[in-house]
Each structure stands twice: as C-alpha cells, then as structure tokens.
Amino acid sequence: MALRGKTLGWALSASHHTLPLILPVMERAVAAGAEVIPIVSHTVTSTPTKHGTPADWLGGLRAVTGREPLREIPEVEPFGPDRTCDCVLIAPMTGNTMARFANAITDSAPLMAAKAQLRTGGPVVLSITTNDALGLNAKNLATLLNTRNVYFVPFGQDSPAGKPNSLVAHLDLLLPTVEAALAGHQLQPILQPW
C-alpha cells in the first residue's frame, strides 16, 4: 500500500454518527504504515451524543494513533510552512465544515490544517457526509470540486427518496482516495451508487 512512511493529518468534524465508522479506517491506515496525526473540531471534543462522548473519541484516537489529538488552530498552522503532512484529510466532513472551507473561513483546527496544506500545494482529501450537499450546500460542493489539490472520497446519495439532498462518502474508498491524491489524481468514478 502506498501509505507506508506517509504522514497523514487526519481531521474529524462532528458527524457524530460517522465517527464510529472512521476509527477502523484510521486503524487500517496505521496498519499500512502511515503515521496519523489526529486533529479534532471543537464539537468533537465537547459534545456528547448517543453515538459516543468526547472522551470516547479522544481515547479512541489516542489508542489508534499513539498521539494526543490536536485541537487548536496554533497547533496545526505550522503544517504548511513545515510541510508536516504528505496529505491532510477531513474525514468525516460535515456540510457546515464544507461550507466554511469553500468560503475560506478558517475557524477550527481541521480547517486550518487543510488551509495550511493547500498553502504549499499538498493534497487535501474530503470525506463528506451531509444532508444538504445537493441543496444549499451544492454551491460549496461545486467550489471544492473545482479547487486544485482538493480530492473527494467518492460519494453517493445514501437515501434518494427520504433525503434527496444528502450525500455520503464511501468509507471503503477513503484509503484508495488518499493513495490516488498522493499520486496527484482523483479516484474515479467520483459519483457512485449507494
């Protein structure tokens, strides 16, 4: 696997129902030889839900990566000039985070990590999970699809009848997407049936 020896800045935004699905993928990246630097949004560190508590997520990230999750903007801002990461991921990426990223609002550690990575032309991989990707957020999705060095985990409509504006990334394609991004191309097809 092309991840051996690579450093991944892995940012998590607060798609709480997706967080339990992310940790096993992160474990596979570590098992493949990647060094993973965990980065978390404020909501991940402060909001308990039926899917888990902040202590669950922070403990899980420590266990998988052997590192303390980074939480603050000043901790990740040096990623750009120091070229800390071979790739930065935001996985999962909520619609709120997608909207802020597309509009250059850098108000969290995940968004600063991504901005810092783009500053030096490094790849950023986005794994979206949002109920409004084909609604009000469609313009933001389009902006990011056309942004250089931004790559998407292939996604599809998870519930076309019940939630017609919803798009969710296929997590089984997350690591292949990272490998493709490290080689400078988008894993295709980007639109996949659910």
C-alpha positions, 0 to 999 in steps of 0.5 A: 500500500502506498501509505507506508512512511506517509504522514497523514493529518487526519481531521474529524468534524462532528458527524457524530454518527460517522465517527464510529465508522472512521476509527477502523479506517484510521486503524487500517491506515496505521496498519499500512504504515502511515503515521496519523496525526489526529486533529479534532473540531471543537464539537468533537471534543465537547459534545456528547451524543448517543453515538459516543462522548468526547472522551470516547473519541479522544481515547479512541484516537489516542489508542489508534494513533499513539498521539494526543489529538490536536485541537487548536488552530496554533497547533496545526498552522505550522503544517504548511510552512513545515510541510508536516503532512504528505496529505491532510484529510477531513474525514468525516466532513460535515456540510457546515465544515464544507461550507466554511472551507469553500468560503475560506473561513478558517475557524477550527483546527481541521480547517486550518490544517487543510488551509495550511496544506493547500498553502504549499500545494499538498493534497487535501482529501474530503470525506463528506457526509451531509444532508444538504450537499445537493441543496444549499450546500451544492454551491460549496460542493461545486467550489471544492470540486473545482479547487486544485489539490482538493480530492473527494472520497467518492460519494453517493446519495445514501437515501434518494427518496427520504433525503434527496439532498444528502450525500455520503462518502464511501468509507471503503474508498477513503484509503484508495482516495488518499493513495490516488491524491498522493499520486496527484489524481482523483479516484474515479468514478467520483459519483457512485451508487449507494 
